[in-house]
């Protein structure tokens, strides 16, 4: 009977060790995935900043063009 209990304890110990190793592997995998997501987030935020800069330049160019059009229209009316 004690031999059977010892085997059970060994089996239980092995299962527990395997489970702990599985959990460690899963934690490592999740940490790597988290790091990848953080990197992707930084990349996307960088792209967003560039897009905002381009939008601002577009608005500035549009404003300049509208002013030039106004000046040309005023000159045209004076003729």
mmJSON file of the N, C-alpha and C atoms, coordinates in Angstrom:
{"data_MODEL":{"atom_site":{
"group_PDB":["ATOM","ATOM","ATOM","ATOM","ATOM","ATOM","ATOM","ATOM","ATOM","ATOM","ATOM","ATOM","ATOM","ATOM","ATOM","ATOM","ATOM","ATOM","ATOM","ATOM","ATOM","ATOM","ATOM","ATOM","ATOM","ATOM","ATOM","ATOM","ATOM","ATOM","ATOM","ATOM","ATOM","ATOM","ATOM","ATOM","ATOM","ATOM","ATOM","ATOM","ATOM","ATOM","ATOM","ATOM","ATOM","ATOM","ATOM","ATOM","ATOM","ATOM","ATOM","ATOM","ATOM","ATOM","ATOM","ATOM","ATOM","ATOM","ATOM","ATOM","ATOM","ATOM","ATOM","ATOM","ATOM","ATOM","ATOM","ATOM","ATOM","ATOM","ATOM","ATOM","ATOM","ATOM","ATOM","ATOM","ATOM","ATOM","ATOM","ATOM","ATOM","ATOM","ATOM","ATOM","ATOM","ATOM","ATOM","ATOM","ATOM","ATOM","ATOM","ATOM","ATOM","ATOM","ATOM","ATOM","ATOM","ATOM","ATOM","ATOM","ATOM","ATOM","ATOM","ATOM","ATOM","ATOM","ATOM","ATOM","ATOM","ATOM","ATOM","ATOM","ATOM","ATOM","ATOM","ATOM","ATOM","ATOM","ATOM","ATOM","ATOM","ATOM","ATOM","ATOM","ATOM","ATOM","ATOM","ATOM","ATOM","ATOM","ATOM","ATOM","ATOM","ATOM","ATOM","ATOM","ATOM","ATOM","ATOM","ATOM","ATOM","ATOM","ATOM","ATOM","ATOM","ATOM","ATOM","ATOM","ATOM","ATOM","ATOM","ATOM","ATOM","ATOM","ATOM","ATOM","ATOM","ATOM","ATOM","ATOM","ATOM","ATOM","ATOM","ATOM","ATOM","ATOM","ATOM","ATOM","ATOM","ATOM","ATOM","ATOM","ATOM","ATOM","ATOM","ATOM","ATOM","ATOM","ATOM","ATOM","ATOM","ATOM","ATOM","ATOM","ATOM","ATOM","ATOM","ATOM","ATOM","ATOM","ATOM","ATOM","ATOM","ATOM","ATOM","ATOM","ATOM","ATOM","ATOM","ATOM","ATOM","ATOM","ATOM","ATOM","ATOM","ATOM","ATOM","ATOM","ATOM","ATOM","ATOM","ATOM","ATOM","ATOM","ATOM","ATOM","ATOM","ATOM","ATOM","ATOM","ATOM","ATOM","ATOM","ATOM","ATOM","ATOM","ATOM","ATOM","ATOM","ATOM","ATOM","ATOM","ATOM","ATOM","ATOM","ATOM","ATOM"],
"id":[1,2,3,4,5,6,7,8,9,10,11,12,13,14,15,16,17,18,19,20,21,22,23,24,25,26,27,28,29,30,31,32,33,34,35,36,37,38,39,40,41,42,43,44,45,46,47,48,49,50,51,52,53,54,55,56,57,58,59,60,61,62,63,64,65,66,67,68,69,70,71,72,73,74,75,76,77,78,79,80,81,82,83,84,85,86,87,88,89,90,91,92,93,94,95,96,97,98,99,100,101,102,103,104,105,106,107,108,109,110,111,112,113,114,115,116,117,118,119,120,121,122,123,124,125,126,127,128,129,130,131,132,133,134,135,136,137,138,139,140,141,142,143,144,145,146,147,148,149,150,151,152,153,154,155,156,157,158,159,160,161,162,163,164,165,166,167,168,169,170,171,172,173,174,175,176,177,178,179,180,181,182,183,184,185,186,187,188,189,190,191,192,193,194,195,196,197,198,199,200,201,202,203,204,205,206,207,208,209,210,211,212,213,214,215,216,217,218,219,220,221,222,223,224,225,226,227,228,229,230,231,232,233,234,235,236,237],
"type_symbol":["N","C","C","N","C","C","N","C","C","N","C","C","N","C","C","N","C","C","N","C","C","N","C","C","N","C","C","N","C","C","N","C","C","N","C","C","N","C","C","N","C","C","N","C","C","N","C","C","N","C","C","N","C","C","N","C","C","N","C","C","N","C","C","N","C","C","N","C","C","N","C","C","N","C","C","N","C","C","N","C","C","N","C","C","N","C","C","N","C","C","N","C","C","N","C","C","N","C","C","N","C","C","N","C","C","N","C","C","N","C","C","N","C","C","N","C","C","N","C","C","N","C","C","N","C","C","N","C","C","N","C","C","N","C","C","N","C","C","N","C","C","N","C","C","N","C","C","N","C","C","N","C","C","N","C","C","N","C","C","N","C","C","N","C","C","N","C","C","N","C","C","N","C","C","N","C","C","N","C","C","N","C","C","N","C","C","N","C","C","N","C","C","N","C","C","N","C","C","N","C","C","N","C","C","N","C","C","N","C","C","N","C","C","N","C","C","N","C","C","N","C","C","N","C","C","N","C","C","N","C","C","N","C","C","N","C","C"],
"label_atom_id":["N","CA","C","N","CA","C","N","CA","C","N","CA","C","N","CA","C","N","CA","C","N","CA","C","N","CA","C","N","CA","C","N","CA","C","N","CA","C","N","CA","C","N","CA","C","N","CA","C","N","CA","C","N","CA","C","N","CA","C","N","CA","C","N","CA","C","N","CA","C","N","CA","C","N","CA","C","N","CA","C","N","CA","C","N","CA","C","N","CA","C","N","CA","C","N","CA","C","N","CA","C","N","CA","C","N","CA","C","N","CA","C","N","CA","C","N","CA","C","N","CA","C","N","CA","C","N","CA","C","N","CA","C","N","CA","C","N","CA","C","N","CA","C","N","CA","C","N","CA","C","N","CA","C","N","CA","C","N","CA","C","N","CA","C","N","CA","C","N","CA","C","N","CA","C","N","CA","C","N","CA","C","N","CA","C","N","CA","C","N","CA","C","N","CA","C","N","CA","C","N","CA","C","N","CA","C","N","CA","C","N","CA","C","N","CA","C","N","CA","C","N","CA","C","N","CA","C","N","CA","C","N","CA","C","N","CA","C","N","CA","C","N","CA","C","N","CA","C","N","CA","C","N","CA","C","N","CA","C","N","CA","C","N","CA","C","N","CA","C","N","CA","C","N","CA","C"],
"label_alt_id":[null,null,null,null,null,null,null,null,null,null,null,null,null,null,null,null,null,null,null,null,null,null,null,null,null,null,null,null,null,null,null,null,null,null,null,null,null,null,null,null,null,null,null,null,null,null,null,null,null,null,null,null,null,null,null,null,null,null,null,null,null,null,null,null,null,null,null,null,null,null,null,null,null,null,null,null,null,null,null,null,null,null,null,null,null,null,null,null,null,null,null,null,null,null,null,null,null,null,null,null,null,null,null,null,null,null,null,null,null,null,null,null,null,null,null,null,null,null,null,null,null,null,null,null,null,null,null,null,null,null,null,null,null,null,null,null,null,null,null,null,null,null,null,null,null,null,null,null,null,null,null,null,null,null,null,null,null,null,null,null,null,null,null,null,null,null,null,null,null,null,null,null,null,null,null,null,null,null,null,null,null,null,null,null,null,null,null,null,null,null,null,null,null,null,null,null,null,null,null,null,null,null,null,null,null,null,null,null,null,null,null,null,null,null,null,null,null,null,null,null,null,null,null,null,null,null,null,null,null,null,null,null,null,null,null,null,null],
"label_comp_id":["UNK","UNK","UNK","UNK","UNK","UNK","UNK","UNK","UNK","UNK","UNK","UNK","UNK","UNK","UNK","UNK","UNK","UNK","UNK","UNK","UNK","UNK","UNK","UNK","UNK","UNK","UNK","UNK","UNK","UNK","UNK","UNK","UNK","UNK","UNK","UNK","UNK","UNK","UNK","UNK","UNK","UNK","UNK","UNK","UNK","UNK","UNK","UNK","UNK","UNK","UNK","UNK","UNK","UNK","UNK","UNK","UNK","UNK","UNK","UNK","UNK","UNK","UNK","UNK","UNK","UNK","UNK","UNK","UNK","UNK","UNK","UNK","UNK","UNK","UNK","UNK","UNK","UNK","UNK","UNK","UNK","UNK","UNK","UNK","UNK","UNK","UNK","UNK","UNK","UNK","UNK","UNK","UNK","UNK","UNK","UNK","UNK","UNK","UNK","UNK","UNK","UNK","UNK","UNK","UNK","UNK","UNK","UNK","UNK","UNK","UNK","UNK","UNK","UNK","UNK","UNK","UNK","UNK","UNK","UNK","UNK","UNK","UNK","UNK","UNK","UNK","UNK","UNK","UNK","UNK","UNK","UNK","UNK","UNK","UNK","UNK","UNK","UNK","UNK","UNK","UNK","UNK","UNK","UNK","UNK","UNK","UNK","UNK","UNK","UNK","UNK","UNK","UNK","UNK","UNK","UNK","UNK","UNK","UNK","UNK","UNK","UNK","UNK","UNK","UNK","UNK","UNK","UNK","UNK","UNK","UNK","UNK","UNK","UNK","UNK","UNK","UNK","UNK","UNK","UNK","UNK","UNK","UNK","UNK","UNK","UNK","UNK","UNK","UNK","UNK","UNK","UNK","UNK","UNK","UNK","UNK","UNK","UNK","UNK","UNK","UNK","UNK","UNK","UNK","UNK","UNK","UNK","UNK","UNK","UNK","UNK","UNK","UNK","UNK","UNK","UNK","UNK","UNK","UNK","UNK","UNK","UNK","UNK","UNK","UNK","UNK","UNK","UNK","UNK","UNK","UNK","UNK","UNK","UNK","UNK","UNK","UNK"],
"label_asym_id":["A","A","A","A","A","A","A","A","A","A","A","A","A","A","A","A","A","A","A","A","A","A","A","A","A","A","A","A","A","A","A","A","A","A","A","A","A","A","A","A","A","A","A","A","A","A","A","A","A","A","A","A","A","A","A","A","A","A","A","A","A","A","A","A","A","A","A","A","A","A","A","A","A","A","A","A","A","A","A","A","A","A","A","A","A","A","A","A","A","A","A","A","A","A","A","A","A","A","A","A","A","A","A","A","A","A","A","A","A","A","A","A","A","A","A","A","A","A","A","A","A","A","A","A","A","A","A","A","A","A","A","A","A","A","A","A","A","A","A","A","A","A","A","A","A","A","A","A","A","A","A","A","A","A","A","A","A","A","A","A","A","A","A","A","A","A","A","A","A","A","A","A","A","A","A","A","A","A","A","A","A","A","A","A","A","A","A","A","A","A","A","A","A","A","A","A","A","A","A","A","A","A","A","A","A","A","A","A","A","A","A","A","A","A","A","A","A","A","A","A","A","A","A","A","A","A","A","A","A","A","A","A","A","A","A","A","A"],
"label_entity_id":["1","1","1","1","1","1","1","1","1","1","1","1","1","1","1","1","1","1","1","1","1","1","1","1","1","1","1","1","1","1","1","1","1","1","1","1","1","1","1","1","1","1","1","1","1","1","1","1","1","1","1","1","1","1","1","1","1","1","1","1","1","1","1","1","1","1","1","1","1","1","1","1","1","1","1","1","1","1","1","1","1","1","1","1","1","1","1","1","1","1","1","1","1","1","1","1","1","1","1","1","1","1","1","1","1","1","1","1","1","1","1","1","1","1","1","1","1","1","1","1","1","1","1","1","1","1","1","1","1","1","1","1","1","1","1","1","1","1","1","1","1","1","1","1","1","1","1","1","1","1","1","1","1","1","1","1","1","1","1","1","1","1","1","1","1","1","1","1","1","1","1","1","1","1","1","1","1","1","1","1","1","1","1","1","1","1","1","1","1","1","1","1","1","1","1","1","1","1","1","1","1","1","1","1","1","1","1","1","1","1","1","1","1","1","1","1","1","1","1","1","1","1","1","1","1","1","1","1","1","1","1","1","1","1","1","1","1"],
"label_seq_id":[1,1,1,2,2,2,3,3,3,4,4,4,5,5,5,6,6,6,7,7,7,8,8,8,9,9,9,10,10,10,11,11,11,12,12,12,13,13,13,14,14,14,15,15,15,16,16,16,17,17,17,18,18,18,19,19,19,20,20,20,21,21,21,22,22,22,23,23,23,24,24,24,25,25,25,26,26,26,27,27,27,28,28,28,29,29,29,30,30,30,31,31,31,32,32,32,33,33,33,34,34,34,35,35,35,36,36,36,37,37,37,38,38,38,39,39,39,40,40,40,41,41,41,42,42,42,43,43,43,44,44,44,45,45,45,46,46,46,47,47,47,48,48,48,49,49,49,50,50,50,51,51,51,52,52,52,53,53,53,54,54,54,55,55,55,56,56,56,57,57,57,58,58,58,59,59,59,60,60,60,61,61,61,62,62,62,63,63,63,64,64,64,65,65,65,66,66,66,67,67,67,68,68,68,69,69,69,70,70,70,71,71,71,72,72,72,73,73,73,74,74,74,75,75,75,76,76,76,77,77,77,78,78,78,79,79,79],
"pdbx_PDB_ins_code":[null,null,null,null,null,null,null,null,null,null,null,null,null,null,null,null,null,null,null,null,null,null,null,null,null,null,null,null,null,null,null,null,null,null,null,null,null,null,null,null,null,null,null,null,null,null,null,null,null,null,null,null,null,null,null,null,null,null,null,null,null,null,null,null,null,null,null,null,null,null,null,null,null,null,null,null,null,null,null,null,null,null,null,null,null,null,null,null,null,null,null,null,null,null,null,null,null,null,null,null,null,null,null,null,null,null,null,null,null,null,null,null,null,null,null,null,null,null,null,null,null,null,null,null,null,null,null,null,null,null,null,null,null,null,null,null,null,null,null,null,null,null,null,null,null,null,null,null,null,null,null,null,null,null,null,null,null,null,null,null,null,null,null,null,null,null,null,null,null,null,null,null,null,null,null,null,null,null,null,null,null,null,null,null,null,null,null,null,null,null,null,null,null,null,null,null,null,null,null,null,null,null,null,null,null,null,null,null,null,null,null,null,null,null,null,null,null,null,null,null,null,null,null,null,null,null,null,null,null,null,null,null,null,null,null,null,null],
"Cartn_x":[0.819,0.0,0.866,1.938,2.799,3.522,3.825,4.449,3.503,2.231,1.229,1.116,1.105,1.022,2.257,3.4,4.628,4.566,4.115,3.979,2.991,1.918,0.926,1.554,2.319,2.989,3.991,4.72,5.679,4.968,3.885,3.107,2.549,2.012,1.461,2.55,3.719,4.843,5.255,5.313,5.679,4.644,3.384,2.316,2.418,2.661,2.797,3.978,5.111,6.292,6.009,5.358,5.011,4.085,3.127,2.174,2.887,3.803,4.566,5.411,6.04,6.831,5.941,4.76,3.81,3.412,3.144,2.787,3.939,5.157,6.32,6.457,6.263,6.342,5.257,4.07,2.949,3.209,3.752,4.087,5.132,6.136,7.176,6.57,5.712,5.06,4.229,3.506,2.674,3.52,4.662,5.556,6.105,6.469,6.964,5.855,4.657,3.523,3.236,3.317,3.104,4.143,5.399,6.469,6.223,5.778,5.492,4.346,3.335,2.202,2.609,3.466,3.951,4.755,5.602,6.372,5.446,4.411,3.447,2.714,2.371,1.698,2.578,3.873,4.794,4.9,4.931,4.998,3.758,2.599,1.342,1.267,1.696,1.683,2.629,3.77,4.696,4.075,3.375,2.696,1.591,0.913,-0.139,0.436,1.577,2.231,2.617,3.166,3.536,2.309,1.221,-0.017,-0.531,-0.441,-0.875,-0.012,1.294,2.197,1.853,1.607,1.253,-0.074,-1.038,-2.323,-2.128,-1.304,-1.059,-0.397,0.559,1.206,0.194,-0.691,-1.725,-2.612,-3.029,-3.874,-3.144,-1.849,-1.067,-0.961,-0.704,-0.605,-1.943,-3.023,-4.352,-4.654,-4.294,-4.522,-3.738,-2.473,-1.654,-2.249,-2.702,-3.303,-4.584,-5.38,-6.615,-6.304,-5.256,-4.854,-4.391,-3.593,-3.116,-4.285,-5.25,-6.428,-7.188,-7.321,-8.011,-7.308,-5.986,-5.212,-5.402,-5.324,-5.488,-6.896,-7.897,-9.275,-9.456,-8.819,-8.903,-8.228,-7.091,-6.383,-7.206,-7.859,-8.672,-9.877,-10.455,-11.604,-11.19,-9.955,-9.451,-9.181,-9.119,-8.824,-10.006],
"Cartn_y":[-1.194,0.0,1.263,1.252,2.431,2.611,1.511,1.583,2.264,1.921,2.529,4.019,4.398,5.81,6.578,5.951,6.598,6.843,5.872,6.064,7.182,7.217,8.271,9.642,9.699,10.955,11.356,10.376,10.68,11.174,10.487,10.887,12.29,12.533,13.854,14.918,14.602,15.521,15.819,14.774,14.96,15.827,15.56,16.341,17.801,18.013,19.374,20.084,19.383,19.985,20.333,19.421,19.687,20.889,20.959,22.064,23.385,23.383,24.597,25.013,24.07,24.387,24.942,24.366,24.86,26.293,26.564,27.924,28.901,28.481,29.341,29.649,28.628,28.823,29.779,29.609,30.482,31.922,32.099,33.44,34.078,33.318,33.83,34.215,33.361,33.642,34.923,35.091,36.284,37.542,37.415,38.568,38.998,38.019,38.317,38.98,38.432,38.995,40.421,40.654,42.003,42.969,42.537,43.389,43.714,42.72,42.942,43.937,43.81,44.734,46.154,46.28,47.608,48.223,47.422,47.917,48.354,47.56,47.897,49.185,49.334,50.543,51.767,51.663,52.777,53.094,52.053,52.234,52.972,52.547,53.167,54.616,54.866,56.24,57.128,56.572,57.319,57.655,56.675,56.916,57.959,57.915,58.886,60.294,60.43,61.737,62.249,61.359,61.763,62.192,61.447,61.789,63.156,63.428,64.744,65.859,65.617,66.62,66.872,65.796,65.945,66.687,66.37,67.06,68.551,68.901,70.305,71.017,70.354,70.945,71.148,70.176,70.281,71.487,71.649,72.791,74.105,74.15,75.377,75.689,74.654,74.861,75.315,74.718,75.081,76.532,76.933,78.309,79.293,78.957,79.818,79.932,78.783,78.804,79.63,79.529,80.315,81.814,82.19,83.594,84.072,83.234,83.608,83.742,82.822,82.891,84.183,84.553,85.793,87.001,87.03,88.146,88.198,87.059,87.033,87.454,87.031,87.428,88.936,89.498,90.943,91.709,91.179,91.816,91.709,90.576,90.35,91.294,91.517,92.433,93.88,94.201,95.558,95.824,94.822,95.034,95.414],
"Cartn_z":[0.0,0.0,0.0,0.8,0.834,-0.505,-1.172,-2.485,-3.475,-3.386,-4.274,-3.981,-2.721,-2.355,-2.815,-2.719,-3.165,-4.662,-5.414,-6.853,-7.16,-6.42,-6.604,-6.31,-5.242,-4.88,-5.959,-6.482,-7.55,-8.807,-9.13,-10.309,-10.109,-8.935,-8.635,-8.697,-8.191,-8.224,-9.667,-10.489,-11.895,-12.615,-12.354,-12.989,-12.561,-11.277,-10.758,-11.399,-11.509,-12.139,-13.597,-14.31,-15.713,-15.823,-14.908,-14.926,-14.652,-13.708,-13.398,-14.603,-15.258,-16.454,-17.565,-17.712,-18.709,-18.389,-17.127,-16.717,-16.966,-16.675,-16.921,-18.414,-19.222,-20.679,-21.155,-20.618,-21.005,-20.561,-19.375,-18.888,-19.794,-20.171,-21.068,-22.414,-22.946,-24.226,-24.139,-23.042,-22.867,-22.713,-22.053,-21.915,-23.273,-24.082,-25.428,-26.252,-26.173,-26.907,-26.435,-25.138,-24.589,-25.142,-25.162,-25.686,-27.164,-27.926,-29.344,-29.511,-28.669,-28.751,-28.374,-27.384,-26.996,-28.138,-28.782,-29.931,-31.058,-31.321,-32.374,-32.017,-30.734,-30.286,-30.533,-30.201,-30.432,-31.923,-32.737,-34.191,-34.699,-34.225,-34.657,-34.182,-32.945,-32.436,-33.242,-33.645,-34.494,-35.84,-36.42,-37.696,-37.543,-36.412,-36.144,-36.049,-35.385,-35.293,-36.676,-37.505,-38.871,-39.668,-39.505,-40.215,-39.768,-38.482,-37.984,-38.561,-38.625,-39.196,-40.66,-41.408,-42.819,-42.974,-42.084,-42.13,-41.884,-40.885,-40.58,-41.759,-42.411,-43.59,-44.712,-44.881,-45.913,-45.64,-44.387,-44.04,-44.264,-43.926,-44.138,-45.633,-46.428,-47.874,-48.437,-47.977,-48.447,-48.097,-46.879,-46.443,-47.311,-47.605,-48.457,-49.855,-50.379,-51.717,-51.732,-50.687,-50.628,-50.587,-49.873,-49.819,-51.19,-51.873,-53.208,-54.174,-54.062,-54.932,-54.665,-53.387,-53.028,-53.648,-53.524,-54.078,-55.584,-56.244,-57.704,-58.105,-57.337,-57.65,-57.484,-56.442,-56.235,-57.373,-57.807,-58.924,-60.199,-60.385,-61.573,-61.581,-60.401,-60.311,-60.608,-60.274,-60.511,-61.968,-62.778,-64.208,-65.009],
"occupancy":[1.0,1.0,1.0,1.0,1.0,1.0,1.0,1.0,1.0,1.0,1.0,1.0,1.0,1.0,1.0,1.0,1.0,1.0,1.0,1.0,1.0,1.0,1.0,1.0,1.0,1.0,1.0,1.0,1.0,1.0,1.0,1.0,1.0,1.0,1.0,1.0,1.0,1.0,1.0,1.0,1.0,1.0,1.0,1.0,1.0,1.0,1.0,1.0,1.0,1.0,1.0,1.0,1.0,1.0,1.0,1.0,1.0,1.0,1.0,1.0,1.0,1.0,1.0,1.0,1.0,1.0,1.0,1.0,1.0,1.0,1.0,1.0,1.0,1.0,1.0,1.0,1.0,1.0,1.0,1.0,1.0,1.0,1.0,1.0,1.0,1.0,1.0,1.0,1.0,1.0,1.0,1.0,1.0,1.0,1.0,1.0,1.0,1.0,1.0,1.0,1.0,1.0,1.0,1.0,1.0,1.0,1.0,1.0,1.0,1.0,1.0,1.0,1.0,1.0,1.0,1.0,1.0,1.0,1.0,1.0,1.0,1.0,1.0,1.0,1.0,1.0,1.0,1.0,1.0,1.0,1.0,1.0,1.0,1.0,1.0,1.0,1.0,1.0,1.0,1.0,1.0,1.0,1.0,1.0,1.0,1.0,1.0,1.0,1.0,1.0,1.0,1.0,1.0,1.0,1.0,1.0,1.0,1.0,1.0,1.0,1.0,1.0,1.0,1.0,1.0,1.0,1.0,1.0,1.0,1.0,1.0,1.0,1.0,1.0,1.0,1.0,1.0,1.0,1.0,1.0,1.0,1.0,1.0,1.0,1.0,1.0,1.0,1.0,1.0,1.0,1.0,1.0,1.0,1.0,1.0,1.0,1.0,1.0,1.0,1.0,1.0,1.0,1.0,1.0,1.0,1.0,1.0,1.0,1.0,1.0,1.0,1.0,1.0,1.0,1.0,1.0,1.0,1.0,1.0,1.0,1.0,1.0,1.0,1.0,1.0,1.0,1.0,1.0,1.0,1.0,1.0,1.0,1.0,1.0,1.0,1.0,1.0],
"B_iso_or_equiv":[0.0,0.0,0.0,0.0,0.0,0.0,0.0,0.0,0.0,0.0,0.0,0.0,0.0,0.0,0.0,0.0,0.0,0.0,0.0,0.0,0.0,0.0,0.0,0.0,0.0,0.0,0.0,0.0,0.0,0.0,0.0,0.0,0.0,0.0,0.0,0.0,0.0,0.0,0.0,0.0,0.0,0.0,0.0,0.0,0.0,0.0,0.0,0.0,0.0,0.0,0.0,0.0,0.0,0.0,0.0,0.0,0.0,0.0,0.0,0.0,0.0,0.0,0.0,0.0,0.0,0.0,0.0,0.0,0.0,0.0,0.0,0.0,0.0,0.0,0.0,0.0,0.0,0.0,0.0,0.0,0.0,0.0,0.0,0.0,0.0,0.0,0.0,0.0,0.0,0.0,0.0,0.0,0.0,0.0,0.0,0.0,0.0,0.0,0.0,0.0,0.0,0.0,0.0,0.0,0.0,0.0,0.0,0.0,0.0,0.0,0.0,0.0,0.0,0.0,0.0,0.0,0.0,0.0,0.0,0.0,0.0,0.0,0.0,0.0,0.0,0.0,0.0,0.0,0.0,0.0,0.0,0.0,0.0,0.0,0.0,0.0,0.0,0.0,0.0,0.0,0.0,0.0,0.0,0.0,0.0,0.0,0.0,0.0,0.0,0.0,0.0,0.0,0.0,0.0,0.0,0.0,0.0,0.0,0.0,0.0,0.0,0.0,0.0,0.0,0.0,0.0,0.0,0.0,0.0,0.0,0.0,0.0,0.0,0.0,0.0,0.0,0.0,0.0,0.0,0.0,0.0,0.0,0.0,0.0,0.0,0.0,0.0,0.0,0.0,0.0,0.0,0.0,0.0,0.0,0.0,0.0,0.0,0.0,0.0,0.0,0.0,0.0,0.0,0.0,0.0,0.0,0.0,0.0,0.0,0.0,0.0,0.0,0.0,0.0,0.0,0.0,0.0,0.0,0.0,0.0,0.0,0.0,0.0,0.0,0.0,0.0,0.0,0.0,0.0,0.0,0.0,0.0,0.0,0.0,0.0,0.0,0.0],
"pdbx_formal_charge":[null,null,null,null,null,null,null,null,null,null,null,null,null,null,null,null,null,null,null,null,null,null,null,null,null,null,null,null,null,null,null,null,null,null,null,null,null,null,null,null,null,null,null,null,null,null,null,null,null,null,null,null,null,null,null,null,null,null,null,null,null,null,null,null,null,null,null,null,null,null,null,null,null,null,null,null,null,null,null,null,null,null,null,null,null,null,null,null,null,null,null,null,null,null,null,null,null,null,null,null,null,null,null,null,null,null,null,null,null,null,null,null,null,null,null,null,null,null,null,null,null,null,null,null,null,null,null,null,null,null,null,null,null,null,null,null,null,null,null,null,null,null,null,null,null,null,null,null,null,null,null,null,null,null,null,null,null,null,null,null,null,null,null,null,null,null,null,null,null,null,null,null,null,null,null,null,null,null,null,null,null,null,null,null,null,null,null,null,null,null,null,null,null,null,null,null,null,null,null,null,null,null,null,null,null,null,null,null,null,null,null,null,null,null,null,null,null,null,null,null,null,null,null,null,null,null,null,null,null,null,null,null,null,null,null,null,null],
"auth_seq_id":[1,1,1,2,2,2,3,3,3,4,4,4,5,5,5,6,6,6,7,7,7,8,8,8,9,9,9,10,10,10,11,11,11,12,12,12,13,13,13,14,14,14,15,15,15,16,16,16,17,17,17,18,18,18,19,19,19,20,20,20,21,21,21,22,22,22,23,23,23,24,24,24,25,25,25,26,26,26,27,27,27,28,28,28,29,29,29,30,30,30,31,31,31,32,32,32,33,33,33,34,34,34,35,35,35,36,36,36,37,37,37,38,38,38,39,39,39,40,40,40,41,41,41,42,42,42,43,43,43,44,44,44,45,45,45,46,46,46,47,47,47,48,48,48,49,49,49,50,50,50,51,51,51,52,52,52,53,53,53,54,54,54,55,55,55,56,56,56,57,57,57,58,58,58,59,59,59,60,60,60,61,61,61,62,62,62,63,63,63,64,64,64,65,65,65,66,66,66,67,67,67,68,68,68,69,69,69,70,70,70,71,71,71,72,72,72,73,73,73,74,74,74,75,75,75,76,76,76,77,77,77,78,78,78,79,79,79],
"auth_comp_id":["UNK","UNK","UNK","UNK","UNK","UNK","UNK","UNK","UNK","UNK","UNK","UNK","UNK","UNK","UNK","UNK","UNK","UNK","UNK","UNK","UNK","UNK","UNK","UNK","UNK","UNK","UNK","UNK","UNK","UNK","UNK","UNK","UNK","UNK","UNK","UNK","UNK","UNK","UNK","UNK","UNK","UNK","UNK","UNK","UNK","UNK","UNK","UNK","UNK","UNK","UNK","UNK","UNK","UNK","UNK","UNK","UNK","UNK","UNK","UNK","UNK","UNK","UNK","UNK","UNK","UNK","UNK","UNK","UNK","UNK","UNK","UNK","UNK","UNK","UNK","UNK","UNK","UNK","UNK","UNK","UNK","UNK","UNK","UNK","UNK","UNK","UNK","UNK","UNK","UNK","UNK","UNK","UNK","UNK","UNK","UNK","UNK","UNK","UNK","UNK","UNK","UNK","UNK","UNK","UNK","UNK","UNK","UNK","UNK","UNK","UNK","UNK","UNK","UNK","UNK","UNK","UNK","UNK","UNK","UNK","UNK","UNK","UNK","UNK","UNK","UNK","UNK","UNK","UNK","UNK","UNK","UNK","UNK","UNK","UNK","UNK","UNK","UNK","UNK","UNK","UNK","UNK","UNK","UNK","UNK","UNK","UNK","UNK","UNK","UNK","UNK","UNK","UNK","UNK","UNK","UNK","UNK","UNK","UNK","UNK","UNK","UNK","UNK","UNK","UNK","UNK","UNK","UNK","UNK","UNK","UNK","UNK","UNK","UNK","UNK","UNK","UNK","UNK","UNK","UNK","UNK","UNK","UNK","UNK","UNK","UNK","UNK","UNK","UNK","UNK","UNK","UNK","UNK","UNK","UNK","UNK","UNK","UNK","UNK","UNK","UNK","UNK","UNK","UNK","UNK","UNK","UNK","UNK","UNK","UNK","UNK","UNK","UNK","UNK","UNK","UNK","UNK","UNK","UNK","UNK","UNK","UNK","UNK","UNK","UNK","UNK","UNK","UNK","UNK","UNK","UNK","UNK","UNK","UNK","UNK","UNK","UNK"],
"auth_asym_id":["A","A","A","A","A","A","A","A","A","A","A","A","A","A","A","A","A","A","A","A","A","A","A","A","A","A","A","A","A","A","A","A","A","A","A","A","A","A","A","A","A","A","A","A","A","A","A","A","A","A","A","A","A","A","A","A","A","A","A","A","A","A","A","A","A","A","A","A","A","A","A","A","A","A","A","A","A","A","A","A","A","A","A","A","A","A","A","A","A","A","A","A","A","A","A","A","A","A","A","A","A","A","A","A","A","A","A","A","A","A","A","A","A","A","A","A","A","A","A","A","A","A","A","A","A","A","A","A","A","A","A","A","A","A","A","A","A","A","A","A","A","A","A","A","A","A","A","A","A","A","A","A","A","A","A","A","A","A","A","A","A","A","A","A","A","A","A","A","A","A","A","A","A","A","A","A","A","A","A","A","A","A","A","A","A","A","A","A","A","A","A","A","A","A","A","A","A","A","A","A","A","A","A","A","A","A","A","A","A","A","A","A","A","A","A","A","A","A","A","A","A","A","A","A","A","A","A","A","A","A","A","A","A","A","A","A","A"],
"auth_atom_id":["N","CA","C","N","CA","C","N","CA","C","N","CA","C","N","CA","C","N","CA","C","N","CA","C","N","CA","C","N","CA","C","N","CA","C","N","CA","C","N","CA","C","N","CA","C","N","CA","C","N","CA","C","N","CA","C","N","CA","C","N","CA","C","N","CA","C","N","CA","C","N","CA","C","N","CA","C","N","CA","C","N","CA","C","N","CA","C","N","CA","C","N","CA","C","N","CA","C","N","CA","C","N","CA","C","N","CA","C","N","CA","C","N","CA","C","N","CA","C","N","CA","C","N","CA","C","N","CA","C","N","CA","C","N","CA","C","N","CA","C","N","CA","C","N","CA","C","N","CA","C","N","CA","C","N","CA","C","N","CA","C","N","CA","C","N","CA","C","N","CA","C","N","CA","C","N","CA","C","N","CA","C","N","CA","C","N","CA","C","N","CA","C","N","CA","C","N","CA","C","N","CA","C","N","CA","C","N","CA","C","N","CA","C","N","CA","C","N","CA","C","N","CA","C","N","CA","C","N","CA","C","N","CA","C","N","CA","C","N","CA","C","N","CA","C","N","CA","C","N","CA","C","N","CA","C","N","CA","C","N","CA","C","N","CA","C","N","CA","C","N","CA","C","N","CA","C"],
"pdbx_PDB_model_num":[1,1,1,1,1,1,1,1,1,1,1,1,1,1,1,1,1,1,1,1,1,1,1,1,1,1,1,1,1,1,1,1,1,1,1,1,1,1,1,1,1,1,1,1,1,1,1,1,1,1,1,1,1,1,1,1,1,1,1,1,1,1,1,1,1,1,1,1,1,1,1,1,1,1,1,1,1,1,1,1,1,1,1,1,1,1,1,1,1,1,1,1,1,1,1,1,1,1,1,1,1,1,1,1,1,1,1,1,1,1,1,1,1,1,1,1,1,1,1,1,1,1,1,1,1,1,1,1,1,1,1,1,1,1,1,1,1,1,1,1,1,1,1,1,1,1,1,1,1,1,1,1,1,1,1,1,1,1,1,1,1,1,1,1,1,1,1,1,1,1,1,1,1,1,1,1,1,1,1,1,1,1,1,1,1,1,1,1,1,1,1,1,1,1,1,1,1,1,1,1,1,1,1,1,1,1,1,1,1,1,1,1,1,1,1,1,1,1,1,1,1,1,1,1,1,1,1,1,1,1,1,1,1,1,1,1,1]
}}}
